[in-house]
Amino acid sequence: MPRAITLENLAKSYVVPVREAGVRAGVVSLFKRKTRKVEAVKEVSLSLEAGEIVGFLGPNGAGKTTTLKMLSGLLHPSAGSVTVLGHEPWRRENEFLRQITLVMGQRNQLIWDIPVLDSFDRNRVIYRLSRAEYRERVDDLTDLLELGHLLNKPVRNLSLGERMKCEVAAALLHHPRILFLDEPTLGLDVSMQRRLRSFIARYNKNTGASVLLTSHYMADVEALCPRVVVIHHGEILFDGKLAELIKRFSAQKTLVLEVDEDSGDLSRFGEVVSSEGGRVTLRVPKRDTAEVTARILRELTVHDLNVADPPIEEIIDQVFSGRMS
């Protein structure tokens, strides 16, 4: 089976004007403009198989959204090649557009001044869905995302979380084979984040769609993405299994203890991250975990003990700062 997405040495750069502050510099720039080249994405190569869900991680400005825009055809690459379902995205062919969707947490695809249902109906016409297909899919998405009370409201009257739910529904009405999801849970409460993650997983399982997901909510990544790609300053720092990322970059373990409150200062065992009553969280070097755990059990009255990897947010921070075990 051909790969769903293939990027080879994909790059995107911009030429932007620069000038010093002040009136004089402003006048000079009218006659002699200075520019500099900004490389948003630098020779990125990766591929996604059909049905694969991949987390695309990086800080703001890392190149994630620029890459998604090239994959969806909104931007033309400066160099390299990209194919999505056998198409070159920048050509914007109808057959390509009918098979993809792009959800961006900071962008609005719904029409601002009309009810949500009218925007849905516009998508029905654009994607040439039969009325039976359309009604079935609207009903399914309405039940899952609890949209019933929102469908007749103008988009401008929705909260951010309500709008994001409607954005996701609109983006999936035509059953795309490729989902580009840029911060899809942005603005949603914890309960709705879980429901949306569950829906994405179910959609992937039922349709075999490929998903490339960016998110600052690590719970999204842990729940959905066996594989992650980490990008920073436009370059890929890591591409592999989430478990391998944790193993490769996590030099420490987290110990959560339930001990007697009069156990004294536990910093002799490791770095005390938090302490509340008898519940203490320690951070210790991975190589010393077994020894420290044995000492704790030998020297303290321990009611409960849990050993885990640090939160994935900390591991990603280590990737960005270049620290490796």
N, C-alpha and C positions, 0 to 999 in steps of 0.2 A: 504494500500500500504506500503511495507517495506521501511524503511529509506534508503536513498541513501548512507549515510556515518554515521558510528557510531564509536566513540572513547571512550574507557573505561580505565581510569587510564593509558593512554599512556605515556611512558617515554623513553628518550634517553639520555645516558650518555657516555662519552668518558674518557679513561685513557690517559693522556698526560704526556710526560717527562718534568721535570723541573730541572734547575741547575742554580747556580750563575754564574755571568760573570767572565771571566778571564781564563787564560791558565790552571792554577792549577785545577780549578773546572771542566774544560773540560776533563782533564786527569782522574780525580777521577770518572767522570760520565761514563767513559769507563768500569770501573770495578764495580761500585756501582751506578746503575741508580735510581734516585728518580722520583716518579710519583705523580700525583694528579688526582682526579676524577672531571670531569666537567659535571655538569648536564645541558644539553641543553634544555630538555623538562622534566617537572616534573608532572607526573600523570594528564595529561590533559584529560578531559572527555567532549565530546560534540557530537551533531548529526546534520545532515542536511537532510531535507526532499527532496523528488524528486521535482525538479523545483525551489528550493530555491536559492537565491543569498545572500551570507553572506560575509561581509567584515571582514578580519582577520588582525587586526591592532596591531602594536607594534613598538618600536624603533629597530634600528639595534642591532642584537644579542639577541633579545627577544625570539627566538625559532620558528619564523614563517616559515622560509624556511626549517628548519629541520623537522617540522611537515608536510609540503607539500611533502617533499622527502619520509617520511614514508608512507604517504597516496598514493603516486604514485608508491611505491615499490622500490625506489632507496636506502632506508635505512631500516634495520631490527630494530624494536624497542627493547630496553633493557628490557622493562616490559610493561604490559598491553596488550590490544587487540585492533585491528582495522579491520573493514570490510568496503569495498567499493563495492556497488552493489552486496553484498553477497560474495565477494571474500576477501581473505587475500592478501593484495597487495604484500607483500614480496615474495609470491610464483611466481609472474610474469607470471601467466597463460595467454595464448593467448586471451581467451575470455575476460579477464579483461583488457588487454592492448588495445584491439580493441575499448573499450568503454570509455577510459579516454584520456586526454591530459594534458600536463604540459608545460606552457609557462613561462620561466624565463628571466627577462630582462637582466641579466648579462651572459646568456649562449647562445650558438649558436648551433642550431640543423641543420642548413643548411650546405651543404658541401662548404667549403671555396673557392675552386678554380674553381667551375663550375657554369654555369648560374643558376639563381633561378628556372627557369622552369624545369631544369633537377632534382633539388632536389624535386620539387613537384612530378615529374614523379616517382622518387624513392619511395615516400610515396604511390603513387597509387599502385605500385607493392606490397609493404609491407602490405598494408591494403586490397589488392585484390579488388580494386574498378574497376567497368566496365569503359571502355573508355567513354561511354556516361555520366555516373555519374561524372567522373573526369572532363570532359570538362565543364559540367554545373556548377560544384562547382568552378572551376578555373575562369570561366567567371564571376560568381556572386561576388567572392571575389576580382577579379581584378577591377570590376566596383566600388565596395564599397570603397576599400582601395586605389584606384588610382595606381594600380601596373603596368599598361600597359608598361610604359617606363623602368621598372625595371626587367622584367621577363627574358630578355636575357643578363643581366649583371652578371658577376661573383660576388659572394657574397662579396668577399674581396674589391670590388670597391664601395660598398654601404656605405652610412653614417649610423650612429647608428639608426636614425629615420626610414630610408628606410629599414634597416635590420629588425627592430622590426615589421614593417608592414608585411613584407614577412614571418617572424617567425609565426605571428598570423595566417596568411593564411595557411601556411603549417600545423600548428597544428590542424586546423579545417576541413581539406579536408575530413577526414573520419567520420565527423558528430559525435563526441564523446558525450556521455551522462553525463560525468563529466568533468568540466573544472577547473583545478588548475592554477590560473593566478597569477604569482609572479611579480609584477611591470610591467604589460603589456603595460602601456603608457609611460614607461621610454624612454626619448629621443625624444618623439613626440612633435610637436608644438601644440599650444592650439587648433587650428582648427581640427587637426587630432586626438587629444585626445577626442574631442567631437564626432567625427565620429566613433571612435573605441568604445566609451561607448555606443553610439546608436546601433552599430552593436551587441555588447554583449547582450544588452537588447532585441534586436529583435531575436537574436539566442535563448536566453532563452525562450522567448514567443513562438516561432515557434516550438521548439524541446522539450521543457520541461526539458532541461538539468539543472543540478545543478551546481552552480558556487561558488568556494571559492577563494576570491580575496584578495591579499595583495597589498597595494599601499601607498606611501607617499603623493600622490596627493589626498587631501581630497575631491576634486570635483568628483573624481571617486566614492568614497564611498557614498557621498551625492546623486549622480545621480543614483546609481545602487543598494545600499544595505539597505533594510529596517531593517535588523538585522546586528549587529556587535559583534565581539568577540575581546576583548582586551587582549593581552598577554604581560607579562613582566617578565624577568628573568625565562622564561620557565613555568610560571604559569598564569592561566586565572584570570584576575582581574574583567572582566565584560563580560556578555553574555546576550544580549537582544536587544530590539528595539533601533534604532539610536535615536529616539525621547526621549526614556527613559534615554539613556546615557546623552543626553544634559540636561534633566530635573534633573537628579540625581547629576551630577557633576558640573553643572554650577551655581556658587553662585552669578554671576553678569549678568547684562544686558548691552548692548551697545546702546547708544543713539547717533544718527547722526542728527545734527541740521543745519539748514540754518537760520542764524540770521544776523542782521546788524553788519557790521564790527566794529562799535564803541560800542559793547555790553560790553566791558571790560573783566576782568578776570572771566572765567566761572568755575574755580576750586572750587568755593564755592558750586557748584552743584555735583561735583564728580571728579574723576581722568580724566584729559585731556589727551587723547591718541594722538590726532593730532588736529592741528588748521591751516587752510589755508584760509585766507580771512574770509568770513563769514561762512565757513563750518567747524564745530567743531564736533569731536567725543569724547564722554564721556563714562566712565565706572563707573557704580553705582551698589551698592548691590541690588540683586534681590528684597529683601524685601522692599527696599525704592523706587522702580521704580515709583510707582503711585504717591507718595508724591513729588519726585523730578520733575517728569514730570509736575505736577500741578504747582509747583513753577516756573518752566521755562516758562510755558505758561502765568503765572500771571505777572512775572517780566520782561520778554523780549518780543521784537517784533520777533515772530517766523514765518518764511516764509515756513518752512517745518520741519517735525520732524518724525524720524523713530526709533522705538524701536525693537531691535532684540537680539537674543542670540549671545554670542561671537562666533568668528570663531571656527569651530570644532577643528582646530589645538590646540587652547588654551585649549579646554575642554579635549582633549587627554592628553595634558601636565599635567593637573590637576589629571587625572587618574594615570599617571605614578608617580607623586610625592605624591600620597596618599591623596590629599586634597579633601574633600567632603563637600557638603553643609549640 
